[in-house]
Amino acid sequence: MQLVPNGRVVEKLGNFSVLGQSLSGIRVSSSPPELTNYMRNTEEGVRRSVQLEVLKDDPVLRAYRDFFWKAGIDPTKTRPASEALIRRILRGNPLPAINSFVDALNIASVETRIAFAAFDRDRLAGELELRLARLGESILPIGHAERLVLEGREMVIADGRRVIALYPHRDSEETKITEGSKRALVLSCGVPGVDHAFIQGSLGKCLATVARFCGGTPGDE
C-alpha cells in the first residue's frame, strides 16, 4: 500500500513516499537469543563503521533532519528515529529490548537509516490519512503517561477515529505492537530527498527481518 500525504502536507513540506505492508499471523514475544545476538552484531557493525562526528552528514539522515526543521521540529532535540538509535549505539549503549517485532524494526532502521512505523491492525479503525493535525487533537505517545494536545501544525497519521502517530518519529501507545498482537501494519516513512525505490527496498529489508523473528504473511487475513 501507499499512504499519500494530503495536499496541505505536500504544499508545506514537499512530496515524499510512504509505503506500507499489512502482515497477518505474526508471533510477538520477548526477544529470543538469536535476535539478541543479531542486535549485538548490529551494534558492533555500527561501532566499526560509523563515526559520531560525521553522522549528521549521512545523506539519508540529512534528508530527515532537513524535513524536521521544515516541519518545525528541532532535530538536535528530537532526533530522527534511526539517528537516535545509531547515536545510542555509538555512545556505548545497547539497542533497547522491547519485543521481537519492535526490536526487528529497530535493527532495520539502523541498517537502512529509514524510519519505520508499526501498528496493531486490530486496533485501527478505518482508512489512514497523512495530514496536518487539527487544533485540539491529541495523542498518547508510547511511554507517556499523559496525552499530548496538538497545536494544529504537526504532521500526523490518523485513522478514522484518532491520531495514531506524529510523523515520522512517534507512534501511539493505543495502537502499538505488543506480545498480544496478531496482525500488523508496517510503514516505511520517507521524506523529500529520499528516493521512492530506496523507501521500497528498505521496507523489503524490514519485512524480511520481521519475518525472520516474528513470522507472519503479507495481507489482512
PyMOL commands that place a pseudoatom at each C-alpha (Angstrom):
pseudoatom trace, name=CA, resn=MET, resi=1, chain=A, elem=C, hetatm=0, pos=[0.000, 0.000, 0.000]
pseudoatom trace, name=CA, resn=GLN, resi=2, chain=A, elem=C, hetatm=0, pos=[0.976, 3.628, -0.403]
pseudoatom trace, name=CA, resn=LEU, resi=3, chain=A, elem=C, hetatm=0, pos=[-0.059, 6.312, 2.065]
pseudoatom trace, name=CA, resn=VAL, resi=4, chain=A, elem=C, hetatm=0, pos=[-0.263, 9.553, 0.122]
pseudoatom trace, name=CA, resn=PRO, resi=5, chain=A, elem=C, hetatm=0, pos=[0.284, 12.817, 2.030]
pseudoatom trace, name=CA, resn=ASN, resi=6, chain=A, elem=C, hetatm=0, pos=[-2.613, 15.202, 1.568]
pseudoatom trace, name=CA, resn=GLY, resi=7, chain=A, elem=C, hetatm=0, pos=[-2.369, 18.457, -0.335]
pseudoatom trace, name=CA, resn=ARG, resi=8, chain=A, elem=C, hetatm=0, pos=[-1.632, 20.695, 2.663]
pseudoatom trace, name=CA, resn=VAL, resi=9, chain=A, elem=C, hetatm=0, pos=[1.264, 18.475, 3.708]
pseudoatom trace, name=CA, resn=VAL, resi=10, chain=A, elem=C, hetatm=0, pos=[2.733, 18.497, 0.199]
pseudoatom trace, name=CA, resn=GLU, resi=11, chain=A, elem=C, hetatm=0, pos=[2.314, 22.273, -0.043]
pseudoatom trace, name=CA, resn=LYS, resi=12, chain=A, elem=C, hetatm=0, pos=[4.134, 22.803, 3.262]
pseudoatom trace, name=CA, resn=LEU, resi=13, chain=A, elem=C, hetatm=0, pos=[6.792, 20.087, 3.145]
pseudoatom trace, name=CA, resn=GLY, resi=14, chain=A, elem=C, hetatm=0, pos=[7.037, 18.716, -0.395]
pseudoatom trace, name=CA, resn=ASN, resi=15, chain=A, elem=C, hetatm=0, pos=[6.132, 15.309, -1.774]
pseudoatom trace, name=CA, resn=PHE, resi=16, chain=A, elem=C, hetatm=0, pos=[7.543, 12.026, -0.492]
pseudoatom trace, name=CA, resn=SER, resi=17, chain=A, elem=C, hetatm=0, pos=[6.839, 8.307, -0.373]
pseudoatom trace, name=CA, resn=VAL, resi=18, chain=A, elem=C, hetatm=0, pos=[5.232, 6.379, 2.460]
pseudoatom trace, name=CA, resn=LEU, resi=19, chain=A, elem=C, hetatm=0, pos=[4.892, 2.676, 1.696]
pseudoatom trace, name=CA, resn=GLY, resi=20, chain=A, elem=C, hetatm=0, pos=[3.271, 0.009, 3.831]
pseudoatom trace, name=CA, resn=GLN, resi=21, chain=A, elem=C, hetatm=0, pos=[2.523, -3.663, 4.171]
pseudoatom trace, name=CA, resn=SER, resi=22, chain=A, elem=C, hetatm=0, pos=[-0.032, -5.477, 6.294]
pseudoatom trace, name=CA, resn=LEU, resi=23, chain=A, elem=C, hetatm=0, pos=[1.026, -8.696, 7.995]
pseudoatom trace, name=CA, resn=SER, resi=24, chain=A, elem=C, hetatm=0, pos=[-1.102, -11.482, 9.442]
pseudoatom trace, name=CA, resn=GLY, resi=25, chain=A, elem=C, hetatm=0, pos=[-0.235, -14.299, 11.796]
pseudoatom trace, name=CA, resn=ILE, resi=26, chain=A, elem=C, hetatm=0, pos=[2.698, -12.582, 13.466]
pseudoatom trace, name=CA, resn=ARG, resi=27, chain=A, elem=C, hetatm=0, pos=[4.124, -14.051, 16.667]
pseudoatom trace, name=CA, resn=VAL, resi=28, chain=A, elem=C, hetatm=0, pos=[5.454, -11.406, 19.029]
pseudoatom trace, name=CA, resn=SER, resi=29, chain=A, elem=C, hetatm=0, pos=[7.480, -12.358, 22.086]
pseudoatom trace, name=CA, resn=SER, resi=30, chain=A, elem=C, hetatm=0, pos=[10.273, -11.152, 24.281]
pseudoatom trace, name=CA, resn=SER, resi=31, chain=A, elem=C, hetatm=0, pos=[13.485, -11.116, 22.288]
pseudoatom trace, name=CA, resn=PRO, resi=32, chain=A, elem=C, hetatm=0, pos=[14.836, -14.658, 21.685]
pseudoatom trace, name=CA, resn=PRO, resi=33, chain=A, elem=C, hetatm=0, pos=[18.602, -15.305, 21.967]
pseudoatom trace, name=CA, resn=GLU, resi=34, chain=A, elem=C, hetatm=0, pos=[19.031, -15.300, 18.181]
pseudoatom trace, name=CA, resn=LEU, resi=35, chain=A, elem=C, hetatm=0, pos=[17.535, -11.811, 17.947]
pseudoatom trace, name=CA, resn=THR, resi=36, chain=A, elem=C, hetatm=0, pos=[19.588, -10.566, 20.886]
pseudoatom trace, name=CA, resn=ASN, resi=37, chain=A, elem=C, hetatm=0, pos=[22.735, -11.821, 19.134]
pseudoatom trace, name=CA, resn=TYR, resi=38, chain=A, elem=C, hetatm=0, pos=[21.658, -10.098, 15.919]
pseudoatom trace, name=CA, resn=MET, resi=39, chain=A, elem=C, hetatm=0, pos=[21.224, -6.858, 17.859]
pseudoatom trace, name=CA, resn=ARG, resi=40, chain=A, elem=C, hetatm=0, pos=[24.712, -7.160, 19.387]
pseudoatom trace, name=CA, resn=ASN, resi=41, chain=A, elem=C, hetatm=0, pos=[26.229, -7.855, 15.953]
pseudoatom trace, name=CA, resn=THR, resi=42, chain=A, elem=C, hetatm=0, pos=[24.390, -4.848, 14.507]
pseudoatom trace, name=CA, resn=GLU, resi=43, chain=A, elem=C, hetatm=0, pos=[25.780, -2.662, 17.284]
pseudoatom trace, name=CA, resn=GLU, resi=44, chain=A, elem=C, hetatm=0, pos=[29.320, -3.879, 16.674]
pseudoatom trace, name=CA, resn=GLY, resi=45, chain=A, elem=C, hetatm=0, pos=[28.963, -3.204, 12.963]
pseudoatom trace, name=CA, resn=VAL, resi=46, chain=A, elem=C, hetatm=0, pos=[27.871, 0.374, 13.657]
pseudoatom trace, name=CA, resn=ARG, resi=47, chain=A, elem=C, hetatm=0, pos=[30.755, 0.987, 16.059]
pseudoatom trace, name=CA, resn=ARG, resi=48, chain=A, elem=C, hetatm=0, pos=[33.238, -0.276, 13.468]
pseudoatom trace, name=CA, resn=SER, resi=49, chain=A, elem=C, hetatm=0, pos=[31.875, 1.672, 10.521]
pseudoatom trace, name=CA, resn=VAL, resi=50, chain=A, elem=C, hetatm=0, pos=[30.275, 4.907, 11.771]
pseudoatom trace, name=CA, resn=GLN, resi=51, chain=A, elem=C, hetatm=0, pos=[31.834, 7.972, 13.376]
pseudoatom trace, name=CA, resn=LEU, resi=52, chain=A, elem=C, hetatm=0, pos=[29.618, 10.091, 15.603]
pseudoatom trace, name=CA, resn=GLU, resi=53, chain=A, elem=C, hetatm=0, pos=[31.072, 13.417, 14.445]
pseudoatom trace, name=CA, resn=VAL, resi=54, chain=A, elem=C, hetatm=0, pos=[30.099, 12.825, 10.802]
pseudoatom trace, name=CA, resn=LEU, resi=55, chain=A, elem=C, hetatm=0, pos=[26.806, 11.025, 11.404]
pseudoatom trace, name=CA, resn=LYS, resi=56, chain=A, elem=C, hetatm=0, pos=[24.763, 14.130, 10.624]
pseudoatom trace, name=CA, resn=ASP, resi=57, chain=A, elem=C, hetatm=0, pos=[26.281, 14.208, 7.121]
pseudoatom trace, name=CA, resn=ASP, resi=58, chain=A, elem=C, hetatm=0, pos=[24.846, 10.837, 6.106]
pseudoatom trace, name=CA, resn=PRO, resi=59, chain=A, elem=C, hetatm=0, pos=[22.644, 11.806, 3.114]
pseudoatom trace, name=CA, resn=VAL, resi=60, chain=A, elem=C, hetatm=0, pos=[19.544, 9.929, 4.309]
pseudoatom trace, name=CA, resn=LEU, resi=61, chain=A, elem=C, hetatm=0, pos=[19.820, 11.256, 7.858]
pseudoatom trace, name=CA, resn=ARG, resi=62, chain=A, elem=C, hetatm=0, pos=[20.450, 14.730, 6.424]
pseudoatom trace, name=CA, resn=ALA, resi=63, chain=A, elem=C, hetatm=0, pos=[17.177, 14.482, 4.488]
pseudoatom trace, name=CA, resn=TYR, resi=64, chain=A, elem=C, hetatm=0, pos=[15.312, 13.613, 7.687]
pseudoatom trace, name=CA, resn=ARG, resi=65, chain=A, elem=C, hetatm=0, pos=[16.992, 16.460, 9.560]
pseudoatom trace, name=CA, resn=ASP, resi=66, chain=A, elem=C, hetatm=0, pos=[16.047, 18.940, 6.825]
pseudoatom trace, name=CA, resn=PHE, resi=67, chain=A, elem=C, hetatm=0, pos=[12.480, 17.631, 6.907]
pseudoatom trace, name=CA, resn=PHE, resi=68, chain=A, elem=C, hetatm=0, pos=[12.296, 18.011, 10.681]
pseudoatom trace, name=CA, resn=TRP, resi=69, chain=A, elem=C, hetatm=0, pos=[13.496, 21.617, 10.518]
pseudoatom trace, name=CA, resn=LYS, resi=70, chain=A, elem=C, hetatm=0, pos=[10.927, 22.412, 7.838]
pseudoatom trace, name=CA, resn=ALA, resi=71, chain=A, elem=C, hetatm=0, pos=[8.181, 20.764, 9.890]
pseudoatom trace, name=CA, resn=GLY, resi=72, chain=A, elem=C, hetatm=0, pos=[9.084, 22.862, 12.943]
pseudoatom trace, name=CA, resn=ILE, resi=73, chain=A, elem=C, hetatm=0, pos=[10.876, 20.069, 14.854]
pseudoatom trace, name=CA, resn=ASP, resi=74, chain=A, elem=C, hetatm=0, pos=[14.391, 20.682, 16.133]
pseudoatom trace, name=CA, resn=PRO, resi=75, chain=A, elem=C, hetatm=0, pos=[16.323, 17.511, 15.123]
pseudoatom trace, name=CA, resn=THR, resi=76, chain=A, elem=C, hetatm=0, pos=[19.058, 18.256, 17.655]
pseudoatom trace, name=CA, resn=LYS, resi=77, chain=A, elem=C, hetatm=0, pos=[16.453, 17.762, 20.405]
pseudoatom trace, name=CA, resn=THR, resi=78, chain=A, elem=C, hetatm=0, pos=[14.054, 15.306, 18.776]
pseudoatom trace, name=CA, resn=ARG, resi=79, chain=A, elem=C, hetatm=0, pos=[16.293, 13.044, 16.700]
pseudoatom trace, name=CA, resn=PRO, resi=80, chain=A, elem=C, hetatm=0, pos=[15.104, 11.189, 13.604]
pseudoatom trace, name=CA, resn=ALA, resi=81, chain=A, elem=C, hetatm=0, pos=[14.447, 7.601, 14.697]
pseudoatom trace, name=CA, resn=SER, resi=82, chain=A, elem=C, hetatm=0, pos=[17.376, 5.874, 13.009]
pseudoatom trace, name=CA, resn=GLU, resi=83, chain=A, elem=C, hetatm=0, pos=[19.810, 8.619, 14.020]
pseudoatom trace, name=CA, resn=ALA, resi=84, chain=A, elem=C, hetatm=0, pos=[18.704, 8.342, 17.646]
pseudoatom trace, name=CA, resn=LEU, resi=85, chain=A, elem=C, hetatm=0, pos=[19.317, 4.582, 17.603]
pseudoatom trace, name=CA, resn=ILE, resi=86, chain=A, elem=C, hetatm=0, pos=[22.741, 4.942, 15.977]
pseudoatom trace, name=CA, resn=ARG, resi=87, chain=A, elem=C, hetatm=0, pos=[23.784, 7.649, 18.427]
pseudoatom trace, name=CA, resn=ARG, resi=88, chain=A, elem=C, hetatm=0, pos=[22.704, 5.396, 21.263]
pseudoatom trace, name=CA, resn=ILE, resi=89, chain=A, elem=C, hetatm=0, pos=[24.975, 2.637, 19.944]
pseudoatom trace, name=CA, resn=LEU, resi=90, chain=A, elem=C, hetatm=0, pos=[27.935, 4.966, 19.393]
pseudoatom trace, name=CA, resn=ARG, resi=91, chain=A, elem=C, hetatm=0, pos=[27.653, 6.170, 22.982]
pseudoatom trace, name=CA, resn=GLY, resi=92, chain=A, elem=C, hetatm=0, pos=[28.154, 2.610, 24.166]
pseudoatom trace, name=CA, resn=ASN, resi=93, chain=A, elem=C, hetatm=0, pos=[24.545, 1.714, 24.936]
pseudoatom trace, name=CA, resn=PRO, resi=94, chain=A, elem=C, hetatm=0, pos=[22.731, -1.360, 23.579]
pseudoatom trace, name=CA, resn=LEU, resi=95, chain=A, elem=C, hetatm=0, pos=[19.648, -1.157, 21.404]
pseudoatom trace, name=CA, resn=PRO, resi=96, chain=A, elem=C, hetatm=0, pos=[16.507, -1.212, 23.559]
pseudoatom trace, name=CA, resn=ALA, resi=97, chain=A, elem=C, hetatm=0, pos=[14.876, -4.614, 24.037]
pseudoatom trace, name=CA, resn=ILE, resi=98, chain=A, elem=C, hetatm=0, pos=[11.110, -4.055, 23.666]
pseudoatom trace, name=CA, resn=ASN, resi=99, chain=A, elem=C, hetatm=0, pos=[9.718, -7.143, 21.978]
pseudoatom trace, name=CA, resn=SER, resi=100, chain=A, elem=C, hetatm=0, pos=[10.711, -9.245, 18.976]
pseudoatom trace, name=CA, resn=PHE, resi=101, chain=A, elem=C, hetatm=0, pos=[8.704, -7.156, 16.488]
pseudoatom trace, name=CA, resn=VAL, resi=102, chain=A, elem=C, hetatm=0, pos=[9.837, -3.727, 17.650]
pseudoatom trace, name=CA, resn=ASP, resi=103, chain=A, elem=C, hetatm=0, pos=[13.423, -4.924, 18.035]
pseudoatom trace, name=CA, resn=ALA, resi=104, chain=A, elem=C, hetatm=0, pos=[13.395, -6.198, 14.445]
pseudoatom trace, name=CA, resn=LEU, resi=105, chain=A, elem=C, hetatm=0, pos=[12.106, -2.796, 13.260]
pseudoatom trace, name=CA, resn=ASN, resi=106, chain=A, elem=C, hetatm=0, pos=[14.862, -1.027, 15.167]
pseudoatom trace, name=CA, resn=ILE, resi=107, chain=A, elem=C, hetatm=0, pos=[17.525, -3.226, 13.585]
pseudoatom trace, name=CA, resn=ALA, resi=108, chain=A, elem=C, hetatm=0, pos=[16.099, -2.477, 10.135]
pseudoatom trace, name=CA, resn=SER, resi=109, chain=A, elem=C, hetatm=0, pos=[16.061, 1.249, 10.906]
pseudoatom trace, name=CA, resn=VAL, resi=110, chain=A, elem=C, hetatm=0, pos=[19.732, 1.183, 11.916]
pseudoatom trace, name=CA, resn=GLU, resi=111, chain=A, elem=C, hetatm=0, pos=[20.682, -0.794, 8.810]
pseudoatom trace, name=CA, resn=THR, resi=112, chain=A, elem=C, hetatm=0, pos=[18.717, 1.295, 6.292]
pseudoatom trace, name=CA, resn=ARG, resi=113, chain=A, elem=C, hetatm=0, pos=[18.613, 4.724, 8.061]
pseudoatom trace, name=CA, resn=ILE, resi=114, chain=A, elem=C, hetatm=0, pos=[14.851, 4.782, 7.354]
pseudoatom trace, name=CA, resn=ALA, resi=115, chain=A, elem=C, hetatm=0, pos=[12.171, 5.425, 9.975]
pseudoatom trace, name=CA, resn=PHE, resi=116, chain=A, elem=C, hetatm=0, pos=[9.561, 2.676, 10.304]
pseudoatom trace, name=CA, resn=ALA, resi=117, chain=A, elem=C, hetatm=0, pos=[6.183, 2.854, 11.998]
pseudoatom trace, name=CA, resn=ALA, resi=118, chain=A, elem=C, hetatm=0, pos=[4.173, -0.186, 13.067]
pseudoatom trace, name=CA, resn=PHE, resi=119, chain=A, elem=C, hetatm=0, pos=[0.590, -0.501, 14.274]
pseudoatom trace, name=CA, resn=ASP, resi=120, chain=A, elem=C, hetatm=0, pos=[-1.605, -3.305, 15.563]
pseudoatom trace, name=CA, resn=ARG, resi=121, chain=A, elem=C, hetatm=0, pos=[-4.099, -3.767, 12.733]
pseudoatom trace, name=CA, resn=ASP, resi=122, chain=A, elem=C, hetatm=0, pos=[-6.794, -4.904, 15.164]
pseudoatom trace, name=CA, resn=ARG, resi=123, chain=A, elem=C, hetatm=0, pos=[-6.596, -1.574, 16.977]
pseudoatom trace, name=CA, resn=LEU, resi=124, chain=A, elem=C, hetatm=0, pos=[-7.009, 0.543, 13.842]
pseudoatom trace, name=CA, resn=ALA, resi=125, chain=A, elem=C, hetatm=0, pos=[-10.325, 1.944, 12.643]
pseudoatom trace, name=CA, resn=GLY, resi=126, chain=A, elem=C, hetatm=0, pos=[-10.997, 2.805, 9.012]
pseudoatom trace, name=CA, resn=GLU, resi=127, chain=A, elem=C, hetatm=0, pos=[-8.614, 4.231, 6.446]
pseudoatom trace, name=CA, resn=LEU, resi=128, chain=A, elem=C, hetatm=0, pos=[-5.391, 6.005, 7.328]
pseudoatom trace, name=CA, resn=GLU, resi=129, chain=A, elem=C, hetatm=0, pos=[-4.561, 9.542, 6.277]
pseudoatom trace, name=CA, resn=LEU, resi=130, chain=A, elem=C, hetatm=0, pos=[-1.338, 11.538, 6.428]
pseudoatom trace, name=CA, resn=ARG, resi=131, chain=A, elem=C, hetatm=0, pos=[-2.256, 15.144, 7.162]
pseudoatom trace, name=CA, resn=LEU, resi=132, chain=A, elem=C, hetatm=0, pos=[-1.666, 18.146, 9.368]
pseudoatom trace, name=CA, resn=ALA, resi=133, chain=A, elem=C, hetatm=0, pos=[-3.155, 17.919, 12.845]
pseudoatom trace, name=CA, resn=ARG, resi=134, chain=A, elem=C, hetatm=0, pos=[-6.344, 19.713, 13.794]
pseudoatom trace, name=CA, resn=LEU, resi=135, chain=A, elem=C, hetatm=0, pos=[-6.177, 22.096, 16.723]
pseudoatom trace, name=CA, resn=GLY, resi=136, chain=A, elem=C, hetatm=0, pos=[-7.060, 20.251, 19.918]
pseudoatom trace, name=CA, resn=GLU, resi=137, chain=A, elem=C, hetatm=0, pos=[-6.490, 16.733, 18.638]
pseudoatom trace, name=CA, resn=SER, resi=138, chain=A, elem=C, hetatm=0, pos=[-4.370, 14.615, 20.940]
pseudoatom trace, name=CA, resn=ILE, resi=139, chain=A, elem=C, hetatm=0, pos=[-2.173, 11.546, 21.021]
pseudoatom trace, name=CA, resn=LEU, resi=140, chain=A, elem=C, hetatm=0, pos=[-0.858, 9.321, 23.804]
pseudoatom trace, name=CA, resn=PRO, resi=141, chain=A, elem=C, hetatm=0, pos=[2.745, 8.721, 22.670]
pseudoatom trace, name=CA, resn=ILE, resi=142, chain=A, elem=C, hetatm=0, pos=[4.374, 5.402, 23.514]
pseudoatom trace, name=CA, resn=GLY, resi=143, chain=A, elem=C, hetatm=0, pos=[5.804, 5.538, 27.017]
pseudoatom trace, name=CA, resn=HIS, resi=144, chain=A, elem=C, hetatm=0, pos=[3.917, 8.684, 28.041]
pseudoatom trace, name=CA, resn=ALA, resi=145, chain=A, elem=C, hetatm=0, pos=[1.513, 8.881, 30.973]
pseudoatom trace, name=CA, resn=GLU, resi=146, chain=A, elem=C, hetatm=0, pos=[-0.490, 11.824, 29.622]
pseudoatom trace, name=CA, resn=ARG, resi=147, chain=A, elem=C, hetatm=0, pos=[-1.966, 12.717, 26.268]
pseudoatom trace, name=CA, resn=LEU, resi=148, chain=A, elem=C, hetatm=0, pos=[-0.216, 15.345, 24.168]
pseudoatom trace, name=CA, resn=VAL, resi=149, chain=A, elem=C, hetatm=0, pos=[-2.610, 18.020, 22.898]
pseudoatom trace, name=CA, resn=LEU, resi=150, chain=A, elem=C, hetatm=0, pos=[-1.698, 19.124, 19.385]
pseudoatom trace, name=CA, resn=GLU, resi=151, chain=A, elem=C, hetatm=0, pos=[-1.446, 22.688, 18.136]
pseudoatom trace, name=CA, resn=GLY, resi=152, chain=A, elem=C, hetatm=0, pos=[-2.757, 22.093, 14.626]
pseudoatom trace, name=CA, resn=ARG, resi=153, chain=A, elem=C, hetatm=0, pos=[0.581, 22.359, 12.800]
pseudoatom trace, name=CA, resn=GLU, resi=154, chain=A, elem=C, hetatm=0, pos=[2.018, 18.890, 13.468]
pseudoatom trace, name=CA, resn=MET, resi=155, chain=A, elem=C, hetatm=0, pos=[2.084, 16.274, 10.719]
pseudoatom trace, name=CA, resn=VAL, resi=156, chain=A, elem=C, hetatm=0, pos=[0.178, 13.199, 11.818]
pseudoatom trace, name=CA, resn=ILE, resi=157, chain=A, elem=C, hetatm=0, pos=[-1.085, 9.825, 10.718]
pseudoatom trace, name=CA, resn=ALA, resi=158, chain=A, elem=C, hetatm=0, pos=[-4.716, 9.347, 11.724]
pseudoatom trace, name=CA, resn=ASP, resi=159, chain=A, elem=C, hetatm=0, pos=[-7.168, 6.502, 11.331]
pseudoatom trace, name=CA, resn=GLY, resi=160, chain=A, elem=C, hetatm=0, pos=[-10.933, 7.009, 11.263]
pseudoatom trace, name=CA, resn=ARG, resi=161, chain=A, elem=C, hetatm=0, pos=[-11.052, 7.638, 14.998]
pseudoatom trace, name=CA, resn=ARG, resi=162, chain=A, elem=C, hetatm=0, pos=[-7.888, 9.331, 16.264]
pseudoatom trace, name=CA, resn=VAL, resi=163, chain=A, elem=C, hetatm=0, pos=[-4.288, 10.362, 15.700]
pseudoatom trace, name=CA, resn=ILE, resi=164, chain=A, elem=C, hetatm=0, pos=[-2.052, 7.285, 15.800]
pseudoatom trace, name=CA, resn=ALA, resi=165, chain=A, elem=C, hetatm=0, pos=[1.373, 8.818, 15.067]
pseudoatom trace, name=CA, resn=LEU, resi=166, chain=A, elem=C, hetatm=0, pos=[3.335, 12.036, 14.862]
pseudoatom trace, name=CA, resn=TYR, resi=167, chain=A, elem=C, hetatm=0, pos=[5.074, 11.635, 11.515]
pseudoatom trace, name=CA, resn=PRO, resi=168, chain=A, elem=C, hetatm=0, pos=[7.716, 10.275, 11.261]
pseudoatom trace, name=CA, resn=HIS, resi=169, chain=A, elem=C, hetatm=0, pos=[9.024, 9.884, 14.790]
pseudoatom trace, name=CA, resn=ARG, resi=170, chain=A, elem=C, hetatm=0, pos=[6.465, 8.992, 17.463]
pseudoatom trace, name=CA, resn=ASP, resi=171, chain=A, elem=C, hetatm=0, pos=[3.721, 6.343, 17.486]
pseudoatom trace, name=CA, resn=SER, resi=172, chain=A, elem=C, hetatm=0, pos=[0.702, 5.963, 19.754]
pseudoatom trace, name=CA, resn=GLU, resi=173, chain=A, elem=C, hetatm=0, pos=[0.519, 3.824, 22.881]
pseudoatom trace, name=CA, resn=GLU, resi=174, chain=A, elem=C, hetatm=0, pos=[-3.029, 2.895, 21.860]
pseudoatom trace, name=CA, resn=THR, resi=175, chain=A, elem=C, hetatm=0, pos=[-2.081, 1.161, 18.606]
pseudoatom trace, name=CA, resn=LYS, resi=176, chain=A, elem=C, hetatm=0, pos=[1.421, -0.149, 19.365]
pseudoatom trace, name=CA, resn=ILE, resi=177, chain=A, elem=C, hetatm=0, pos=[2.595, -3.697, 18.669]
pseudoatom trace, name=CA, resn=THR, resi=178, chain=A, elem=C, hetatm=0, pos=[2.557, -5.872, 21.802]
pseudoatom trace, name=CA, resn=GLU, resi=179, chain=A, elem=C, hetatm=0, pos=[3.090, -9.551, 22.560]
pseudoatom trace, name=CA, resn=GLY, resi=180, chain=A, elem=C, hetatm=0, pos=[-0.653, -9.997, 22.069]
pseudoatom trace, name=CA, resn=SER, resi=181, chain=A, elem=C, hetatm=0, pos=[-0.646, -8.587, 18.522]
pseudoatom trace, name=CA, resn=LYS, resi=182, chain=A, elem=C, hetatm=0, pos=[-1.567, -10.963, 15.684]
pseudoatom trace, name=CA, resn=ARG, resi=183, chain=A, elem=C, hetatm=0, pos=[-1.779, -8.541, 12.768]
pseudoatom trace, name=CA, resn=ALA, resi=184, chain=A, elem=C, hetatm=0, pos=[0.399, -5.537, 11.972]
pseudoatom trace, name=CA, resn=LEU, resi=185, chain=A, elem=C, hetatm=0, pos=[0.774, -2.684, 9.539]
pseudoatom trace, name=CA, resn=VAL, resi=186, chain=A, elem=C, hetatm=0, pos=[4.375, -1.618, 8.864]
pseudoatom trace, name=CA, resn=LEU, resi=187, chain=A, elem=C, hetatm=0, pos=[5.116, 1.729, 7.208]
pseudoatom trace, name=CA, resn=SER, resi=188, chain=A, elem=C, hetatm=0, pos=[8.390, 2.767, 5.600]
pseudoatom trace, name=CA, resn=CYS, resi=189, chain=A, elem=C, hetatm=0, pos=[8.346, 6.526, 6.260]
pseudoatom trace, name=CA, resn=GLY, resi=190, chain=A, elem=C, hetatm=0, pos=[10.027, 8.598, 3.601]
pseudoatom trace, name=CA, resn=VAL, resi=191, chain=A, elem=C, hetatm=0, pos=[10.865, 12.281, 3.394]
pseudoatom trace, name=CA, resn=PRO, resi=192, chain=A, elem=C, hetatm=0, pos=[11.712, 14.551, 0.437]
pseudoatom trace, name=CA, resn=GLY, resi=193, chain=A, elem=C, hetatm=0, pos=[15.151, 13.776, -0.899]
pseudoatom trace, name=CA, resn=VAL, resi=194, chain=A, elem=C, hetatm=0, pos=[14.946, 10.035, -0.260]
pseudoatom trace, name=CA, resn=ASP, resi=195, chain=A, elem=C, hetatm=0, pos=[14.165, 8.121, -3.442]
pseudoatom trace, name=CA, resn=HIS, resi=196, chain=A, elem=C, hetatm=0, pos=[10.958, 6.083, -3.733]
pseudoatom trace, name=CA, resn=ALA, resi=197, chain=A, elem=C, hetatm=0, pos=[12.943, 2.995, -4.737]
pseudoatom trace, name=CA, resn=PHE, resi=198, chain=A, elem=C, hetatm=0, pos=[15.087, 3.310, -1.603]
pseudoatom trace, name=CA, resn=ILE, resi=199, chain=A, elem=C, hetatm=0, pos=[11.973, 3.531, 0.590]
pseudoatom trace, name=CA, resn=GLN, resi=200, chain=A, elem=C, hetatm=0, pos=[10.597, 0.450, -1.152]
pseudoatom trace, name=CA, resn=GLY, resi=201, chain=A, elem=C, hetatm=0, pos=[13.818, -1.503, -0.790]
pseudoatom trace, name=CA, resn=SER, resi=202, chain=A, elem=C, hetatm=0, pos=[14.109, -0.551, 2.867]
pseudoatom trace, name=CA, resn=LEU, resi=203, chain=A, elem=C, hetatm=0, pos=[10.567, -1.776, 3.509]
pseudoatom trace, name=CA, resn=GLY, resi=204, chain=A, elem=C, hetatm=0, pos=[11.509, -5.107, 1.945]
pseudoatom trace, name=CA, resn=LYS, resi=205, chain=A, elem=C, hetatm=0, pos=[14.557, -5.419, 4.208]
pseudoatom trace, name=CA, resn=CYS, resi=206, chain=A, elem=C, hetatm=0, pos=[12.475, -4.516, 7.238]
pseudoatom trace, name=CA, resn=LEU, resi=207, chain=A, elem=C, hetatm=0, pos=[9.802, -7.091, 6.412]
pseudoatom trace, name=CA, resn=ALA, resi=208, chain=A, elem=C, hetatm=0, pos=[12.450, -9.765, 5.914]
pseudoatom trace, name=CA, resn=THR, resi=209, chain=A, elem=C, hetatm=0, pos=[13.886, -9.052, 9.374]
pseudoatom trace, name=CA, resn=VAL, resi=210, chain=A, elem=C, hetatm=0, pos=[10.416, -9.103, 10.929]
pseudoatom trace, name=CA, resn=ALA, resi=211, chain=A, elem=C, hetatm=0, pos=[9.577, -12.389, 9.190]
pseudoatom trace, name=CA, resn=ARG, resi=212, chain=A, elem=C, hetatm=0, pos=[12.794, -13.959, 10.446]
pseudoatom trace, name=CA, resn=PHE, resi=213, chain=A, elem=C, hetatm=0, pos=[11.924, -13.339, 14.091]
pseudoatom trace, name=CA, resn=CYS, resi=214, chain=A, elem=C, hetatm=0, pos=[8.116, -12.970, 14.138]
pseudoatom trace, name=CA, resn=GLY, resi=215, chain=A, elem=C, hetatm=0, pos=[6.839, -14.949, 11.151]
pseudoatom trace, name=CA, resn=GLY, resi=216, chain=A, elem=C, hetatm=0, pos=[3.684, -13.626, 9.524]
pseudoatom trace, name=CA, resn=THR, resi=217, chain=A, elem=C, hetatm=0, pos=[2.402, -13.469, 5.971]
pseudoatom trace, name=CA, resn=PRO, resi=218, chain=A, elem=C, hetatm=0, pos=[1.531, -10.438, 3.821]
pseudoatom trace, name=CA, resn=GLY, resi=219, chain=A, elem=C, hetatm=0, pos=[-2.141, -9.481, 3.882]
pseudoatom trace, name=CA, resn=ASP, resi=220, chain=A, elem=C, hetatm=0, pos=[-5.042, -8.857, 6.241]
pseudoatom trace, name=CA, resn=GLU, resi=221, chain=A, elem=C, hetatm=0, pos=[-6.357, -12.395, 6.777]
for i in range(1, 221): cmd.bond("trace and resi %d" % i, "trace and resi %d" % (i + 1))
show_as sticks, trace
zoom trace
